[in-house]
Amino acid sequence: MISQSYITQILKDLEKSYARTSSSKKSLYYSKLALMELCGWIEESMDDVILRCAKRKLRGHSNVRYTEKQIVRKNYGFTYDDHFRKMMIQLTGIIMTEKIESLVDPLKDTALKSHLNTLKSLRDPEAHTHLKALTRTIDSPSVTRARFQFVYDGLREYEKVIKNVVG
């Protein structure tokens, strides 16, 4: 099961710090940190879904290690198509991935993919710059936390369907 307690607490703490500060610079820090923390959590959670499936179904220790080293560790990102789906295909095959996708709740699937795309477009420029200009804006931690719930619900849905279909 995907853990949410620590990321929820981090986002709540950042939201409180954001609300308490009167500094524009610190507001940006808290906003950027919330965005980066959420995106890191998403990537780790996607990896966990794939690894847990591998550990449940693969009998050979070398195959589990292969999954970990060649599929999960070589995956850097959190988009659906380029990262999560790619890992699912590598582990379960395209036929099983298509079956999994057909059984996922379409509302949760759409929300997940939409929020992942939004988060990627927000994260990429922030990950490759530092906060030198205070005129830019970053979504507040509360907005990031609201996005988290949609992503969490979507990943939990995929996790549930994968477990039902693959085992």
Rosetta blueprint (number, residue, H / E / L):
1 M L
2 I L
3 S L
4 Q L
5 S H
6 Y H
7 I H
8 T H
9 Q H
10 I H
11 L H
12 K H
13 D H
14 L H
15 E H
16 K H
17 S H
18 Y H
19 A H
20 R H
21 T L
22 S L
23 S L
24 S H
25 K H
26 K H
27 S H
28 L H
29 Y H
30 Y H
31 S H
32 K H
33 L H
34 A H
35 L H
36 M H
37 E H
38 L H
39 C H
40 G H
41 W H
42 I H
43 E H
44 E H
45 S H
46 M H
47 D H
48 D H
49 V H
50 I H
51 L H
52 R H
53 C H
54 A H
55 K H
56 R H
57 K H
58 L L
59 R L
60 G L
61 H H
62 S H
63 N H
64 V H
65 R H
66 Y H
67 T H
68 E H
69 K H
70 Q H
71 I H
72 V H
73 R L
74 K L
75 N L
76 Y L
77 G L
78 F L
79 T L
80 Y H
81 D H
82 D H
83 H H
84 F H
85 R H
86 K H
87 M H
88 M H
89 I H
90 Q H
91 L H
92 T H
93 G L
94 I H
95 I H
96 M H
97 T H
98 E H
99 K H
100 I H
101 E H
102 S H
103 L H
104 V L
105 D L
106 P H
107 L H
108 K H
109 D H
110 T H
111 A H
112 L H
113 K H
114 S H
115 H H
116 L H
117 N H
118 T H
119 L H
120 K H
121 S H
122 L H
123 R H
124 D H
125 P H
126 E H
127 A H
128 H L
129 T L
130 H L
131 L L
132 K L
133 A L
134 L L
135 T L
136 R L
137 T L
138 I L
139 D L
140 S L
141 P H
142 S H
143 V H
144 T H
145 R H
146 A H
147 R H
148 F H
149 Q H
150 F H
151 V H
152 Y H
153 D H
154 G H
155 L H
156 R H
157 E H
158 Y H
159 E H
160 K H
161 V H
162 I H
163 K H
164 N H
165 V H
166 V L
167 G L
